[in-house]
């Protein structure tokens, strides 16, 4: 089974692109992905939760909802998150440093809530190594998925190495392969952490070509399929590839 830990109903790109559940499923079908974690960003926490809830109602057998945590003056976000997880069956929480500071006095209560409720937090740290260190150290009870091995499309090998070292030193840390371009670092992470805390992701739907005219199912499926094939091409054992592509996520999310 292939599980995508990182798929967007609404992206953080300059167009704030949105994808329907049907479009995400078509992408998955074209790439051989059985299940996907879905969430929205660049919108209120309330709307993001509503979008994820609607997606799962559309296809509960394949789409897995994460709640987006974004503070608001309008309504306490902890109430929204607690309701999404306890009443709607959401499986995790997403935080993004581009829209919310990860300072403990702001995001700490969200991370603590995730720990109490036993769900993971998928966090885009945007390359902020010390923020990641603080989160992992302050919330050992919370499973933290480090999006993109630390930074999206990162070409800085030393920075990726430091995020891998953080994960190696904190048992509550997982690494998400979406947006990783230094593919040999995935192999190095397996050697250092073992395969059990590395999760496959696409950060999709995306296309290799820029522009709304390239957002067809064929384009987005090609992008996702390349992500799957990238893992399959690594010099890892079959068991390690199975773990990364789906078994780890299935265990973590109790699928």
Order of alpha helices (4+ residues) and beta strands (2+ residues): beta-alpha-beta-alpha-beta-alpha-beta-alpha-beta-alpha-beta-alpha-beta-alpha-beta-alpha-alpha-alpha
